[in-house]
Amino acid sequence: MVLYELLVGALPLDLSKVPFDQIPRALREQDAPRPSTKLRTLGERSGVTAQNRGADAPTLVRQVRGDLDAITLKALEKDRARRYATPVELAADIGRCLRNEPVGARPASAGYLARKYLRRHRIGVSVAAAVTVLLISFATAQAVQLQRITREGDRETRERDRADRITDFMTGMFDLSDPDVARGNSVTAREILDKASKEIDPGLSRDPELQGQMMYIMGRVYDNLGLFPQARSLFMRAVDIQRRVLGPQNADTAKSMGFLAWALHDEGRYAEAEKLEREALDTQRHVLGSDDPNALTSLLREADILDHLGRYVEAEKLDREGLIITRRVLGPEHQETLLAMMFLAWSLYHQGKYAEGEKLMRQTLDIQRRVLGPERESTRVSMTRLADILNKEGRYAEAEKLARETREIDRRIYGPGSESEALSTYILGVAALGQGKPDEALLHLRDAVDHGLNPSGSIGTPSLLGIEADPDLKALHGNPRFAALVAHAKERAAEAQKPH
């Protein structure tokens, strides 16, 4: 009963209207609902319960559903033989739940055990998945290349040579895992990737078309792992080879160019990224048409890069075009459609069209919360941006509430000190200042500076070097504590930008 009330904020059964002498009978005959079901029936009370537990109502229901449902109902079983025999057994099952291990209160089906394994080993599974994608990509590339070769003469000889080259290259990738090479040390997927990327040039030098494609594939893997400099280097080599072998108007060349542009974007090199992305977009439109998925991706990326460069009117034009196409081709709730909506709202915000930007950002956020959930990264980005818009509109209390909600989710997912949390904290500082609380504002801003705020960022985005010129903080000018904070932020930016 205590566990049930801790989870739900209410007792399993409402006996307030049951006559006193009928309570034992009601307890014998009425079954307690699952805690997750009870939460859904509490109405506004479930929101209060969720808030007290650092979540919103849908998130709390998802957290309780499943293992905690099963543990609680087993503890409440009317049949003594089916309950936990001792408190130690109950505690052990709760411990297993917290460690993402299978609990004794649920049937151990194959699917349930697999889900538990994946949750316990998220990082390992993610890396393994990246390597698997790489291997599948190799196999796919081989099939594509062999299909092309069948249209040429000397088919059997060419097929055999290419198969041998790919086999040798893939075998060489895993030489590190040979006991004589590893010498008892564990070999990471990153080490295998690094070794393979260095051997693409000599290993596939006799087949430049395949060489370029392998560089593109491995660049994608590095990019997915957040290793942007390594990804950029591979994409750049792939583009050089494909331009020479396939030509600049080739679809594969354009695809590699687009990913090279995005790697440059991730490094903050927006001017270089814009030129490349524009070239990739023009090629993809010419070869595949405007509705092609690659062309659509390039369109939205180009708009985002223009936004970072402060070319908001151009960005708005592309965003509107992208939104029309995504809604027609992919549907109103597809992730690319939501991305186009978010980008358009942000370009409107940067032009001072706050009411229009707020309306579109709210529409986007409503769909994201319903379709993707509140903890998805794109949902949290929309929450942060909407809070920023509300500050611009002078609706500081609303902005503060939304920024706090976003910050709590960021802390739950990333822990303290992430860039995302720092951005929410910065917005809290602006909201506090707007409500006439300069001391509280300075505390939030100092927290953001010390814990994750981007050194430079893009135009119109809070950053260490942008604090002094931020018009939202104009009311602090002349405050000695603000002057000290600006100097401190510049020091941290200089330290962050030093080569390590």
FENQUI-V625790 format. One record per residue. N is the residue number from 1. SS is DSSP state (a for helix, b for strand, c for the rest). Layout:
# FENQUI-V625790
n={N;N}
ss={SS;SS}
This chain:
# FENQUI-V625790
n={1;2;3;4;5;6;7;8;9;10;11;12;13;14;15;16;17;18;19;20;21;22;23;24;25;26;27;28;29;30;31;32;33;34;35;36;37;38;39;40;41;42;43;44;45;46;47;48;49;50;51;52;53;54;55;56;57;58;59;60;61;62;63;64;65;66;67;68;69;70;71;72;73;74;75;76;77;78;79;80;81;82;83;84;85;86;87;88;89;90;91;92;93;94;95;96;97;98;99;100;101;102;103;104;105;106;107;108;109;110;111;112;113;114;115;116;117;118;119;120;121;122;123;124;125;126;127;128;129;130;131;132;133;134;135;136;137;138;139;140;141;142;143;144;145;146;147;148;149;150;151;152;153;154;155;156;157;158;159;160;161;162;163;164;165;166;167;168;169;170;171;172;173;174;175;176;177;178;179;180;181;182;183;184;185;186;187;188;189;190;191;192;193;194;195;196;197;198;199;200;201;202;203;204;205;206;207;208;209;210;211;212;213;214;215;216;217;218;219;220;221;222;223;224;225;226;227;228;229;230;231;232;233;234;235;236;237;238;239;240;241;242;243;244;245;246;247;248;249;250;251;252;253;254;255;256;257;258;259;260;261;262;263;264;265;266;267;268;269;270;271;272;273;274;275;276;277;278;279;280;281;282;283;284;285;286;287;288;289;290;291;292;293;294;295;296;297;298;299;300;301;302;303;304;305;306;307;308;309;310;311;312;313;314;315;316;317;318;319;320;321;322;323;324;325;326;327;328;329;330;331;332;333;334;335;336;337;338;339;340;341;342;343;344;345;346;347;348;349;350;351;352;353;354;355;356;357;358;359;360;361;362;363;364;365;366;367;368;369;370;371;372;373;374;375;376;377;378;379;380;381;382;383;384;385;386;387;388;389;390;391;392;393;394;395;396;397;398;399;400;401;402;403;404;405;406;407;408;409;410;411;412;413;414;415;416;417;418;419;420;421;422;423;424;425;426;427;428;429;430;431;432;433;434;435;436;437;438;439;440;441;442;443;444;445;446;447;448;449;450;451;452;453;454;455;456;457;458;459;460;461;462;463;464;465;466;467;468;469;470;471;472;473;474;475;476;477;478;479;480;481;482;483;484;485;486;487;488;489;490;491;492;493;494;495;496;497;498;499;500}
ss={c;a;a;a;a;a;a;a;c;c;c;c;c;c;c;c;c;c;c;a;a;a;a;a;a;a;a;a;a;c;c;c;c;c;a;a;a;a;a;a;a;c;c;a;a;a;a;a;a;a;a;a;c;c;c;c;a;a;a;a;a;a;a;a;c;c;a;a;a;a;a;a;a;a;a;c;c;c;c;a;a;a;c;c;c;c;a;a;a;a;a;a;a;a;a;a;a;a;c;c;c;c;c;c;c;c;c;c;c;a;a;a;a;a;a;a;a;a;a;a;c;a;a;a;a;a;a;a;a;a;a;a;a;a;a;a;a;a;a;a;a;a;a;a;a;a;a;a;a;c;c;c;c;c;a;a;a;a;a;a;a;a;a;a;a;a;a;a;a;a;a;a;a;a;a;a;a;c;a;a;a;a;c;c;c;c;c;c;a;a;a;a;a;a;a;a;a;a;a;a;a;a;a;c;c;c;c;a;a;a;a;a;a;a;a;a;a;a;a;a;a;a;a;a;c;c;c;a;a;a;a;a;a;a;a;a;a;a;a;a;a;a;a;a;a;c;c;c;c;c;a;a;a;a;a;a;a;a;a;a;a;a;a;a;a;a;c;c;c;a;a;a;a;a;a;a;a;a;a;a;a;a;a;a;a;a;a;c;c;c;c;c;a;a;a;a;a;a;a;a;a;a;a;a;a;a;a;a;c;c;c;a;a;a;a;a;a;a;a;a;a;a;a;a;a;a;a;a;a;c;c;c;c;c;a;a;a;a;a;a;a;a;a;a;a;a;a;a;a;a;c;c;c;a;a;a;a;a;a;a;a;a;a;a;a;a;a;a;a;a;a;c;c;c;c;c;a;a;a;a;a;a;a;a;a;a;a;a;a;a;a;a;c;c;c;a;a;a;a;a;a;a;a;a;a;a;a;a;a;a;a;a;a;a;c;c;c;c;a;a;a;a;a;a;a;a;a;a;a;a;a;a;a;a;c;c;c;a;a;a;a;a;a;a;a;a;a;a;a;a;c;c;c;c;c;c;c;c;c;c;c;c;c;a;a;a;c;c;c;c;a;a;a;a;a;a;c;c;c;a;a;a;a;a;a;a;a;a;a;a;a;a;a;a;a;a;c;c;c;c}
